[in-house]
Amino acid sequence: MSDLVIDVTAIAPWDRHHHIFDSYGRLPVGQALRLDVDHDPLPLRRQFEALHGTAFDWTYLASGPDQWQVRIEKRREKDHCCGGCGG
């Protein structure tokens, strides 16, 4: 399945993060969003880290100066497992 692409510039500034987090929340584990943005979305990354810890992968596909593309893949959250059991 291909990534869900969101052109962030087409969304009103006050609604962007809500739209992105809502879309991310509906993704199954292993799927990803690709954001097309007109600035470095570092504050959004900090918000993802605060809300989702290590349950996502953040990859810059393009990094400015006029356009950024970020791929955010949803991963399974670890339940304090050391990984030793393979589960």
N, CA, C and O atoms as a CHARMM CRD file, in Angstrom:
* protein
*
  348
    1    1 MET  N      0.84900  -1.18100   0.00000 PROA 1      0.00000
    2    1 MET  CA     0.00000   0.00000   0.00000 PROA 1      0.00000
    3    1 MET  C      0.89500   1.24500   0.00000 PROA 1      0.00000
    4    1 MET  O      1.93200   1.25900   0.66400 PROA 1      0.00000
    5    2 SER  N      0.51300   2.26200  -0.72000 PROA 2      0.00000
    6    2 SER  CA     1.32300   3.46800  -0.81100 PROA 2      0.00000
    7    2 SER  C      1.01300   4.40700   0.35100 PROA 2      0.00000
    8    2 SER  O     -0.01300   4.28200   1.01900 PROA 2      0.00000
    9    3 ASP  N      1.92000   5.34100   0.57100 PROA 3      0.00000
   10    3 ASP  CA     1.77700   6.31000   1.65400 PROA 3      0.00000
   11    3 ASP  C      0.59100   7.23500   1.41400 PROA 3      0.00000
   12    3 ASP  O      0.25700   7.54700   0.27100 PROA 3      0.00000
   13    4 LEU  N     -0.03700   7.66700   2.49000 PROA 4      0.00000
   14    4 LEU  CA    -1.06900   8.69300   2.43000 PROA 4      0.00000
   15    4 LEU  C     -0.34600  10.03600   2.32400 PROA 4      0.00000
   16    4 LEU  O      0.43000  10.38500   3.21400 PROA 4      0.00000
   17    5 VAL  N     -0.58500  10.79100   1.25800 PROA 5      0.00000
   18    5 VAL  CA     0.09800  12.05900   1.02600 PROA 5      0.00000
   19    5 VAL  C     -0.79500  13.20300   1.48800 PROA 5      0.00000
   20    5 VAL  O     -1.97100  13.28000   1.13300 PROA 5      0.00000
   21    6 ILE  N     -0.20300  14.09700   2.29300 PROA 6      0.00000
   22    6 ILE  CA    -0.92200  15.28200   2.76700 PROA 6      0.00000
   23    6 ILE  C     -0.14000  16.51500   2.34200 PROA 6      0.00000
   24    6 ILE  O      1.01400  16.69100   2.73100 PROA 6      0.00000
   25    7 ASP  N     -0.77300  17.36900   1.54100 PROA 7      0.00000
   26    7 ASP  CA    -0.19400  18.65700   1.17300 PROA 7      0.00000
   27    7 ASP  C     -0.56400  19.62500   2.29000 PROA 7      0.00000
   28    7 ASP  O     -1.66300  20.18100   2.30500 PROA 7      0.00000
   29    8 VAL  N      0.34400  19.81700   3.20600 PROA 8      0.00000
   30    8 VAL  CA     0.08400  20.62000   4.40200 PROA 8      0.00000
   31    8 VAL  C     -0.20900  22.07300   4.03300 PROA 8      0.00000
   32    8 VAL  O     -0.95600  22.74900   4.74000 PROA 8      0.00000
   33    9 THR  N      0.36300  22.55300   2.94800 PROA 9      0.00000
   34    9 THR  CA     0.14800  23.95300   2.55800 PROA 9      0.00000
   35    9 THR  C     -1.29700  24.22600   2.15300 PROA 9      0.00000
   36    9 THR  O     -1.72100  25.38200   2.12700 PROA 9      0.00000
   37   10 ALA  N     -2.05500  23.18300   1.83700 PROA 10     0.00000
   38   10 ALA  CA    -3.45200  23.34900   1.43200 PROA 10     0.00000
   39   10 ALA  C     -4.40900  23.35600   2.62800 PROA 10     0.00000
   40   10 ALA  O     -5.61900  23.50100   2.45600 PROA 10     0.00000
   41   11 ILE  N     -3.86600  23.20100   3.83700 PROA 11     0.00000
   42   11 ILE  CA    -4.67900  23.15500   5.05600 PROA 11     0.00000
   43   11 ILE  C     -4.47700  24.45300   5.82800 PROA 11     0.00000
   44   11 ILE  O     -3.35800  24.95700   5.91400 PROA 11     0.00000
   45   12 ALA  N     -5.54300  24.98900   6.38400 PROA 12     0.00000
   46   12 ALA  CA    -5.44400  26.21400   7.19700 PROA 12     0.00000
   47   12 ALA  C     -4.44400  25.98700   8.33200 PROA 12     0.00000
   48   12 ALA  O     -4.46500  24.93200   8.96600 PROA 12     0.00000
   49   13 PRO  N     -3.56700  26.96300   8.59600 PROA 13     0.00000
   50   13 PRO  CA    -2.52000  26.78800   9.61600 PROA 13     0.00000
   51   13 PRO  C     -3.03900  26.31300  10.96900 PROA 13     0.00000
   52   13 PRO  O     -2.39100  25.49100  11.61700 PROA 13     0.00000
   53   14 TRP  N     -4.18000  26.80700  11.40300 PROA 14     0.00000
   54   14 TRP  CA    -4.70000  26.44000  12.72200 PROA 14     0.00000
   55   14 TRP  C     -5.25500  25.01800  12.76700 PROA 14     0.00000
   56   14 TRP  O     -5.56200  24.51200  13.84700 PROA 14     0.00000
   57   15 ASP  N     -5.38700  24.36900  11.61200 PROA 15     0.00000
   58   15 ASP  CA    -5.97300  23.03400  11.55700 PROA 15     0.00000
   59   15 ASP  C     -4.96600  21.96200  11.13800 PROA 15     0.00000
   60   15 ASP  O     -5.30500  20.77900  11.09100 PROA 15     0.00000
   61   16 ARG  N     -3.74300  22.36500  10.83700 PROA 16     0.00000
   62   16 ARG  CA    -2.76300  21.43400  10.27000 PROA 16     0.00000
   63   16 ARG  C     -2.41400  20.27700  11.20200 PROA 16     0.00000
   64   16 ARG  O     -2.53000  19.11300  10.81900 PROA 16     0.00000
   65   17 HSD  N     -1.98800  20.59200  12.42000 PROA 17     0.00000
   66   17 HSD  CA    -1.55100  19.51600  13.31900 PROA 17     0.00000
   67   17 HSD  C     -2.69900  18.57700  13.64900 PROA 17     0.00000
   68   17 HSD  O     -2.50500  17.36400  13.72300 PROA 17     0.00000
   69   18 HSD  N     -3.88700  19.12000  13.84600 PROA 18     0.00000
   70   18 HSD  CA    -5.05200  18.26700  14.12500 PROA 18     0.00000
   71   18 HSD  C     -5.28400  17.30800  12.95600 PROA 18     0.00000
   72   18 HSD  O     -5.49600  16.11500  13.17400 PROA 18     0.00000
   73   19 HSD  N     -5.24800  17.80400  11.74400 PROA 19     0.00000
   74   19 HSD  CA    -5.46400  16.98300  10.55600 PROA 19     0.00000
   75   19 HSD  C     -4.39300  15.89100  10.44400 PROA 19     0.00000
   76   19 HSD  O     -4.70300  14.73900  10.14200 PROA 19     0.00000
   77   20 ILE  N     -3.15400  16.25600  10.68400 PROA 20     0.00000
   78   20 ILE  CA    -2.04800  15.30300  10.57200 PROA 20     0.00000
   79   20 ILE  C     -2.17500  14.21000  11.63600 PROA 20     0.00000
   80   20 ILE  O     -2.05500  13.02600  11.32200 PROA 20     0.00000
   81   21 PHE  N     -2.41700  14.59800  12.88900 PROA 21     0.00000
   82   21 PHE  CA    -2.53400  13.60200  13.95300 PROA 21     0.00000
   83   21 PHE  C     -3.77000  12.72500  13.78100 PROA 21     0.00000
   84   21 PHE  O     -3.73200  11.53700  14.09800 PROA 21     0.00000
   85   22 ASP  N     -4.84600  13.28800  13.29000 PROA 22     0.00000
   86   22 ASP  CA    -6.04400  12.49400  13.01700 PROA 22     0.00000
   87   22 ASP  C     -5.75300  11.46500  11.92400 PROA 22     0.00000
   88   22 ASP  O     -6.12800  10.30000  12.05600 PROA 22     0.00000
   89   23 SER  N     -5.09900  11.87900  10.86400 PROA 23     0.00000
   90   23 SER  CA    -4.75000  10.96500   9.77100 PROA 23     0.00000
   91   23 SER  C     -3.79100   9.88900  10.25100 PROA 23     0.00000
   92   23 SER  O     -3.94800   8.72000   9.90100 PROA 23     0.00000
   93   24 TYR  N     -2.80400  10.26700  11.04300 PROA 24     0.00000
   94   24 TYR  CA    -1.83900   9.31000  11.57600 PROA 24     0.00000
   95   24 TYR  C     -2.54400   8.29200  12.48100 PROA 24     0.00000
   96   24 TYR  O     -2.24100   7.10000  12.42900 PROA 24     0.00000
   97   25 GLY  N     -3.47000   8.75500  13.29600 PROA 25     0.00000
   98   25 GLY  CA    -4.18400   7.87600  14.20900 PROA 25     0.00000
   99   25 GLY  C     -4.98400   6.79500  13.50200 PROA 25     0.00000
  100   25 GLY  O     -5.19500   5.71700  14.05900 PROA 25     0.00000
  101   26 ARG  N     -5.42900   7.06700  12.29100 PROA 26     0.00000
  102   26 ARG  CA    -6.21500   6.10100  11.52600 PROA 26     0.00000
  103   26 ARG  C     -5.34800   5.12200  10.72900 PROA 26     0.00000
  104   26 ARG  O     -5.86700   4.16300  10.15700 PROA 26     0.00000
  105   27 LEU  N     -4.04500   5.35400  10.68800 PROA 27     0.00000
  106   27 LEU  CA    -3.15800   4.45000   9.94400 PROA 27     0.00000
  107   27 LEU  C     -2.98000   3.12700  10.67600 PROA 27     0.00000
  108   27 LEU  O     -2.86900   3.10300  11.90100 PROA 27     0.00000
  109   28 PRO  N     -2.95400   2.02600   9.93000 PROA 28     0.00000
  110   28 PRO  CA    -2.55500   0.76500  10.56200 PROA 28     0.00000
  111   28 PRO  C     -1.03600   0.75400  10.76500 PROA 28     0.00000
  112   28 PRO  O     -0.30300   1.45900  10.07100 PROA 28     0.00000
  113   29 VAL  N     -0.58200  -0.04100  11.70800 PROA 29     0.00000
  114   29 VAL  CA     0.85100  -0.19000  11.95100 PROA 29     0.00000
  115   29 VAL  C      1.52300  -0.63400  10.65800 PROA 29     0.00000
  116   29 VAL  O      1.02900  -1.52300   9.96500 PROA 29     0.00000
  117   30 GLY  N      2.64600  -0.01400  10.34100 PROA 30     0.00000
  118   30 GLY  CA     3.39600  -0.33900   9.13200 PROA 30     0.00000
  119   30 GLY  C      3.11100   0.58400   7.96200 PROA 30     0.00000
  120   30 GLY  O      3.84300   0.57100   6.97200 PROA 30     0.00000
  121   31 GLN  N      2.04600   1.39400   8.06000 PROA 31     0.00000
  122   31 GLN  CA     1.72400   2.34600   7.00400 PROA 31     0.00000
  123   31 GLN  C      2.32400   3.71200   7.35500 PROA 31     0.00000
  124   31 GLN  O      2.79300   3.92000   8.47400 PROA 31     0.00000
  125   32 ALA  N      2.30700   4.64000   6.39200 PROA 32     0.00000
  126   32 ALA  CA     2.96600   5.92200   6.59700 PROA 32     0.00000
  127   32 ALA  C      2.20800   7.06900   5.95100 PROA 32     0.00000
  128   32 ALA  O      1.43100   6.89900   5.01000 PROA 32     0.00000
  129   33 LEU  N      2.47500   8.25400   6.50700 PROA 33     0.00000
  130   33 LEU  CA     2.04700   9.52100   5.91500 PROA 33     0.00000
  131   33 LEU  C      3.24500  10.11700   5.21100 PROA 33     0.00000
  132   33 LEU  O      4.38000   9.93400   5.65100 PROA 33     0.00000
  133   34 ARG  N      3.00500  10.83100   4.11700 PROA 34     0.00000
  134   34 ARG  CA     4.04200  11.67700   3.53900 PROA 34     0.00000
  135   34 ARG  C      3.49600  13.08300   3.55400 PROA 34     0.00000
  136   34 ARG  O      2.44300  13.36100   2.98000 PROA 34     0.00000
  137   35 LEU  N      4.21400  13.96600   4.21300 PROA 35     0.00000
  138   35 LEU  CA     3.80500  15.36400   4.31800 PROA 35     0.00000
  139   35 LEU  C      4.60200  16.20400   3.33200 PROA 35     0.00000
  140   35 LEU  O      5.82700  16.10300   3.26700 PROA 35     0.00000
  141   36 ASP  N      3.90600  17.02900   2.57000 PROA 36     0.00000
  142   36 ASP  CA     4.53400  18.02900   1.71400 PROA 36     0.00000
  143   36 ASP  C      4.34200  19.36000   2.41700 PROA 36     0.00000
  144   36 ASP  O      3.21500  19.81500   2.61500 PROA 36     0.00000
  145   37 VAL  N      5.46100  19.98400   2.79500 PROA 37     0.00000
  146   37 VAL  CA     5.43800  21.15600   3.66700 PROA 37     0.00000
  147   37 VAL  C      6.31500  22.25800   3.08600 PROA 37     0.00000
  148   37 VAL  O      7.25200  21.98100   2.33800 PROA 37     0.00000
  149   38 ASP  N      6.01200  23.51000   3.43100 PROA 38     0.00000
  150   38 ASP  CA     6.80600  24.64000   2.93400 PROA 38     0.00000
  151   38 ASP  C      7.82500  25.14500   3.96100 PROA 38     0.00000
  152   38 ASP  O      8.43100  26.19800   3.76600 PROA 38     0.00000
  153   39 HSD  N      8.01200  24.40200   5.04300 PROA 39     0.00000
  154   39 HSD  CA     8.99600  24.75100   6.07800 PROA 39     0.00000
  155   39 HSD  C      9.41000  23.47000   6.79600 PROA 39     0.00000
  156   39 HSD  O      8.75100  22.43900   6.66000 PROA 39     0.00000
  157   40 ASP  N     10.48800  23.53400   7.55000 PROA 40     0.00000
  158   40 ASP  CA    10.93100  22.37600   8.31900 PROA 40     0.00000
  159   40 ASP  C      9.93100  22.12900   9.45000 PROA 40     0.00000
  160   40 ASP  O      9.76200  22.99500  10.30800 PROA 40     0.00000
  161   41 PRO  N      9.26500  20.97500   9.47500 PROA 41     0.00000
  162   41 PRO  CA     8.23000  20.72000  10.47000 PROA 41     0.00000
  163   41 PRO  C      8.78300  20.19700  11.80200 PROA 41     0.00000
  164   41 PRO  O      8.20600  19.28600  12.39600 PROA 41     0.00000
  165   42 LEU  N      9.87500  20.75900  12.26200 PROA 42     0.00000
  166   42 LEU  CA    10.50500  20.31700  13.50200 PROA 42     0.00000
  167   42 LEU  C      9.57100  20.40900  14.71700 PROA 42     0.00000
  168   42 LEU  O      9.57900  19.49000  15.53600 PROA 42     0.00000
  169   43 PRO  N      8.75800  21.48300  14.87900 PROA 43     0.00000
  170   43 PRO  CA     7.82500  21.49400  16.00900 PROA 43     0.00000
  171   43 PRO  C      6.83300  20.32200  15.96600 PROA 43     0.00000
  172   43 PRO  O      6.45500  19.79500  17.01300 PROA 43     0.00000
  173   44 LEU  N      6.41700  19.92000  14.77800 PROA 44     0.00000
  174   44 LEU  CA     5.53600  18.77400  14.63600 PROA 44     0.00000
  175   44 LEU  C      6.24500  17.50500  15.08600 PROA 44     0.00000
  176   44 LEU  O      5.64200  16.65300  15.73900 PROA 44     0.00000
  177   45 ARG  N      7.51000  17.37700  14.74500 PROA 45     0.00000
  178   45 ARG  CA     8.27600  16.19600  15.17200 PROA 45     0.00000
  179   45 ARG  C      8.35200  16.12800  16.68500 PROA 45     0.00000
  180   45 ARG  O      8.19000  15.05700  17.26900 PROA 45     0.00000
  181   46 ARG  N      8.59500  17.25200  17.31900 PROA 46     0.00000
  182   46 ARG  CA     8.65100  17.28800  18.79300 PROA 46     0.00000
  183   46 ARG  C      7.31000  16.86000  19.39300 PROA 46     0.00000
  184   46 ARG  O      7.27000  16.17600  20.41600 PROA 46     0.00000
  185   47 GLN  N      6.22800  17.26100  18.75700 PROA 47     0.00000
  186   47 GLN  CA     4.90100  16.87300  19.21300 PROA 47     0.00000
  187   47 GLN  C      4.69600  15.35900  19.04200 PROA 47     0.00000
  188   47 GLN  O      4.13600  14.70600  19.92300 PROA 47     0.00000
  189   48 PHE  N      5.13800  14.81600  17.93600 PROA 48     0.00000
  190   48 PHE  CA     5.06500  13.36700  17.72900 PROA 48     0.00000
  191   48 PHE  C      5.86400  12.63300  18.79500 PROA 48     0.00000
  192   48 PHE  O      5.39600  11.63600  19.34400 PROA 48     0.00000
  193   49 GLU  N      7.06500  13.11700  19.09100 PROA 49     0.00000
  194   49 GLU  CA     7.89800  12.47600  20.10700 PROA 49     0.00000
  195   49 GLU  C      7.20800  12.49700  21.47200 PROA 49     0.00000
  196   49 GLU  O      7.25300  11.50900  22.20500 PROA 49     0.00000
  197   50 ALA  N      6.57200  13.61600  21.81300 PROA 50     0.00000
  198   50 ALA  CA     5.89500  13.73200  23.10200 PROA 50     0.00000
  199   50 ALA  C      4.68300  12.80200  23.19100 PROA 50     0.00000
  200   50 ALA  O      4.41300  12.22200  24.24300 PROA 50     0.00000
  201   51 LEU  N      3.95800  12.66500  22.08000 PROA 51     0.00000
  202   51 LEU  CA     2.72400  11.86600  22.10000 PROA 51     0.00000
  203   51 LEU  C      2.93200  10.38500  21.78700 PROA 51     0.00000
  204   51 LEU  O      2.20100   9.53400  22.29500 PROA 51     0.00000
  205   52 HSD  N      3.92700  10.07400  20.95400 PROA 52     0.00000
  206   52 HSD  CA     4.07000   8.70300  20.47600 PROA 52     0.00000
  207   52 HSD  C      5.41100   8.05800  20.80000 PROA 52     0.00000
  208   52 HSD  O      5.64800   6.91200  20.41700 PROA 52     0.00000
  209   53 GLY  N      6.28400   8.76200  21.48900 PROA 53     0.00000
  210   53 GLY  CA     7.56700   8.17500  21.87000 PROA 53     0.00000
  211   53 GLY  C      8.34100   7.65400  20.68500 PROA 53     0.00000
  212   53 GLY  O      8.68900   8.40600  19.77400 PROA 53     0.00000
  213   54 THR  N      8.61100   6.35400  20.70000 PROA 54     0.00000
  214   54 THR  CA     9.39100   5.72300  19.62400 PROA 54     0.00000
  215   54 THR  C      8.51400   4.89600  18.69000 PROA 54     0.00000
  216   54 THR  O      9.02100   4.04700  17.95700 PROA 54     0.00000
  217   55 ALA  N      7.21200   5.13300  18.70900 PROA 55     0.00000
  218   55 ALA  CA     6.28800   4.32800  17.90200 PROA 55     0.00000
  219   55 ALA  C      6.12700   4.86500  16.48100 PROA 55     0.00000
  220   55 ALA  O      5.13000   4.57800  15.81900 PROA 55     0.00000
  221   56 PHE  N      7.10400   5.64500  16.01000 PROA 56     0.00000
  222   56 PHE  CA     7.04800   6.15000  14.64200 PROA 56     0.00000
  223   56 PHE  C      8.46800   6.33100  14.12100 PROA 56     0.00000
  224   56 PHE  O      9.41100   6.50200  14.89500 PROA 56     0.00000
  225   57 ASP  N      8.60500   6.29200  12.80500 PROA 57     0.00000
  226   57 ASP  CA     9.87600   6.61900  12.13800 PROA 57     0.00000
  227   57 ASP  C      9.65700   7.90700  11.36000 PROA 57     0.00000
  228   57 ASP  O      8.66100   8.04700  10.65000 PROA 57     0.00000
  229   58 TRP  N     10.57300   8.83300  11.49300 PROA 58     0.00000
  230   58 TRP  CA    10.50500  10.14400  10.84200 PROA 58     0.00000
  231   58 TRP  C     11.66700  10.22000   9.86600 PROA 58     0.00000
  232   58 TRP  O     12.82600  10.15200  10.27400 PROA 58     0.00000
  233   59 THR  N     11.36500  10.35900   8.57400 PROA 59     0.00000
  234   59 THR  CA    12.40200  10.40700   7.55000 PROA 59     0.00000
  235   59 THR  C     12.18600  11.61700   6.65600 PROA 59     0.00000
  236   59 THR  O     11.10700  11.80200   6.09100 PROA 59     0.00000
  237   60 TYR  N     13.23100  12.44400   6.53300 PROA 60     0.00000
  238   60 TYR  CA    13.17000  13.55800   5.58200 PROA 60     0.00000
  239   60 TYR  C     13.44500  13.01100   4.18500 PROA 60     0.00000
  240   60 TYR  O     14.48500  12.39500   3.95400 PROA 60     0.00000
  241   61 LEU  N     12.53000  13.23000   3.26700 PROA 61     0.00000
  242   61 LEU  CA    12.72600  12.84900   1.86800 PROA 61     0.00000
  243   61 LEU  C     13.26600  14.02100   1.05900 PROA 61     0.00000
  244   61 LEU  O     13.95900  13.82900   0.06000 PROA 61     0.00000
  245   62 ALA  N     12.94500  15.23300   1.49500 PROA 62     0.00000
  246   62 ALA  CA    13.46400  16.46900   0.90400 PROA 62     0.00000
  247   62 ALA  C     13.55600  17.48900   2.04400 PROA 62     0.00000
  248   62 ALA  O     12.70500  17.52000   2.93300 PROA 62     0.00000
  249   63 SER  N     14.59200  18.31500   2.00600 PROA 63     0.00000
  250   63 SER  CA    14.78300  19.26000   3.10600 PROA 63     0.00000
  251   63 SER  C     15.17200  20.64800   2.62600 PROA 63     0.00000
  252   63 SER  O     16.32100  21.07200   2.75200 PROA 63     0.00000
  253   64 GLY  N     14.17900  21.35000   2.06900 PROA 64     0.00000
  254   64 GLY  CA    14.28700  22.76000   1.75000 PROA 64     0.00000
  255   64 GLY  C     15.16600  23.08600   0.56500 PROA 64     0.00000
  256   64 GLY  O     15.66300  22.19100  -0.11800 PROA 64     0.00000
  257   65 PRO  N     15.35400  24.35000   0.32800 PROA 65     0.00000
  258   65 PRO  CA    14.91600  25.46400   1.17300 PROA 65     0.00000
  259   65 PRO  C     13.45400  25.87300   0.97600 PROA 65     0.00000
  260   65 PRO  O     12.90100  26.55000   1.84200 PROA 65     0.00000
  261   66 ASP  N     12.81300  25.49000  -0.12100 PROA 66     0.00000
  262   66 ASP  CA    11.43300  25.92600  -0.36300 PROA 66     0.00000
  263   66 ASP  C     10.40300  24.83100  -0.09300 PROA 66     0.00000
  264   66 ASP  O      9.22800  25.12600   0.12800 PROA 66     0.00000
  265   67 GLN  N     10.83200  23.57800  -0.11100 PROA 67     0.00000
  266   67 GLN  CA     9.90100  22.47900   0.09600 PROA 67     0.00000
  267   67 GLN  C     10.55600  21.38000   0.92000 PROA 67     0.00000
  268   67 GLN  O     11.71800  21.02900   0.71200 PROA 67     0.00000
  269   68 TRP  N      9.79000  20.85000   1.85300 PROA 68     0.00000
  270   68 TRP  CA    10.21400  19.71800   2.64900 PROA 68     0.00000
  271   68 TRP  C      9.21600  18.58900   2.41900 PROA 68     0.00000
  272   68 TRP  O      8.02200  18.82300   2.23100 PROA 68     0.00000
  273   69 GLN  N      9.72400  17.37600   2.43900 PROA 69     0.00000
  274   69 GLN  CA     8.87100  16.19500   2.42400 PROA 69     0.00000
  275   69 GLN  C      9.32300  15.30800   3.57000 PROA 69     0.00000
  276   69 GLN  O     10.51100  15.02900   3.73600 PROA 69     0.00000
  277   70 VAL  N      8.35100  14.87400   4.35500 PROA 70     0.00000
  278   70 VAL  CA     8.64800  14.04300   5.51000 PROA 70     0.00000
  279   70 VAL  C      7.76800  12.80600   5.43800 PROA 70     0.00000
  280   70 VAL  O      6.57200  12.89300   5.15800 PROA 70     0.00000
  281   71 ARG  N      8.36900  11.66600   5.69100 PROA 71     0.00000
  282   71 ARG  CA     7.62300  10.40900   5.75000 PROA 71     0.00000
  283   71 ARG  C      7.56200   9.98700   7.21700 PROA 71     0.00000
  284   71 ARG  O      8.59000   9.88600   7.88700 PROA 71     0.00000
  285   72 ILE  N      6.34600   9.74100   7.70700 PROA 72     0.00000
  286   72 ILE  CA     6.14000   9.34800   9.09900 PROA 72     0.00000
  287   72 ILE  C      5.47700   7.97100   9.08800 PROA 72     0.00000
  288   72 ILE  O      4.30700   7.83600   8.73000 PROA 72     0.00000
  289   73 GLU  N      6.23600   6.96000   9.48100 PROA 73     0.00000
  290   73 GLU  CA     5.71400   5.59200   9.48000 PROA 73     0.00000
  291   73 GLU  C      5.27600   5.20300  10.88800 PROA 73     0.00000
  292   73 GLU  O      5.98400   5.44100  11.86600 PROA 73     0.00000
  293   74 LYS  N      4.11100   4.61100  10.96500 PROA 74     0.00000
  294   74 LYS  CA     3.56900   4.16800  12.25400 PROA 74     0.00000
  295   74 LYS  C      4.14900   2.80200  12.59600 PROA 74     0.00000
  296   74 LYS  O      4.04600   1.85000  11.82300 PROA 74     0.00000
  297   75 ARG  N      4.76400   2.73200  13.77700 PROA 75     0.00000
  298   75 ARG  CA     5.32800   1.47000  14.25700 PROA 75     0.00000
  299   75 ARG  C      4.56300   1.01300  15.49000 PROA 75     0.00000
  300   75 ARG  O      3.84700   1.79000  16.12200 PROA 75     0.00000
  301   76 ARG  N      4.72500  -0.23200  15.81000 PROA 76     0.00000
  302   76 ARG  CA     4.10400  -0.78800  17.00400 PROA 76     0.00000
  303   76 ARG  C      4.82000  -0.22700  18.24000 PROA 76     0.00000
  304   76 ARG  O      6.04700  -0.15100  18.28300 PROA 76     0.00000
  305   77 GLU  N      4.03500   0.15700  19.22600 PROA 77     0.00000
  306   77 GLU  CA     4.62400   0.62100  20.47700 PROA 77     0.00000
  307   77 GLU  C      5.12800  -0.56800  21.25800 PROA 77     0.00000
  308   77 GLU  O      4.47600  -1.61000  21.31500 PROA 77     0.00000
  309   78 LYS  N      6.27700  -0.41200  21.85200 PROA 78     0.00000
  310   78 LYS  CA     6.82200  -1.46800  22.68400 PROA 78     0.00000
  311   78 LYS  C      6.17500  -1.39400  24.05000 PROA 78     0.00000
  312   78 LYS  O      6.00200  -0.31400  24.61500 PROA 78     0.00000
  313   79 ASP  N      5.82000  -2.54900  24.57000 PROA 79     0.00000
  314   79 ASP  CA     5.18100  -2.62500  25.87500 PROA 79     0.00000
  315   79 ASP  C      6.21100  -3.00500  26.93900 PROA 79     0.00000
  316   79 ASP  O      6.01400  -3.96200  27.68700 PROA 79     0.00000
  317   80 HSD  N      7.29000  -2.26300  27.00100 PROA 80     0.00000
  318   80 HSD  CA     8.35200  -2.50000  27.97200 PROA 80     0.00000
  319   80 HSD  C      8.94300  -3.89000  27.83700 PROA 80     0.00000
  320   80 HSD  O      9.34300  -4.50100  28.82800 PROA 80     0.00000
  321   81 CYS  N      8.99600  -4.37800  26.63300 PROA 81     0.00000
  322   81 CYS  CA     9.52000  -5.70100  26.35200 PROA 81     0.00000
  323   81 CYS  C     10.99300  -5.58800  25.96100 PROA 81     0.00000
  324   81 CYS  O     11.38100  -4.68000  25.22700 PROA 81     0.00000
  325   82 CYS  N     11.78400  -6.49400  26.44600 PROA 82     0.00000
  326   82 CYS  CA    13.21000  -6.46500  26.10100 PROA 82     0.00000
  327   82 CYS  C     13.47800  -7.05400  24.72600 PROA 82     0.00000
  328   82 CYS  O     14.56600  -6.88200  24.17600 PROA 82     0.00000
  329   83 GLY  N     12.49500  -7.74700  24.16700 PROA 83     0.00000
  330   83 GLY  CA    12.65800  -8.35800  22.85900 PROA 83     0.00000
  331   83 GLY  C     13.21700  -9.76700  22.91000 PROA 83     0.00000
  332   83 GLY  O     13.34800 -10.41500  21.87200 PROA 83     0.00000
  333   84 GLY  N     13.54500 -10.24700  24.08400 PROA 84     0.00000
  334   84 GLY  CA    14.16400 -11.55500  24.23800 PROA 84     0.00000
  335   84 GLY  C     13.26600 -12.73300  23.87700 PROA 84     0.00000
  336   84 GLY  O     13.75700 -13.79900  23.50500 PROA 84     0.00000
  337   85 CYS  N     11.95400 -12.54500  23.98600 PROA 85     0.00000
  338   85 CYS  CA    11.03900 -13.65400  23.71800 PROA 85     0.00000
  339   85 CYS  C     10.66000 -13.74100  22.23900 PROA 85     0.00000
  340   85 CYS  O     10.07700 -14.73300  21.80100 PROA 85     0.00000
  341   86 GLY  N     10.99100 -12.70900  21.47800 PROA 86     0.00000
  342   86 GLY  CA    10.64700 -12.70000  20.06600 PROA 86     0.00000
  343   86 GLY  C      9.21500 -12.31400  19.78900 PROA 86     0.00000
  344   86 GLY  O      8.76600 -12.38400  18.64500 PROA 86     0.00000
  345   87 GLY  N      8.48400 -11.90700  20.81600 PROA 87     0.00000
  346   87 GLY  CA     7.06400 -11.58200  20.64900 PROA 87     0.00000
  347   87 GLY  C      6.79100 -10.15600  20.33700 PROA 87     0.00000
  348   87 GLY  O      5.63400  -9.76900  20.17500 PROA 87     0.00000
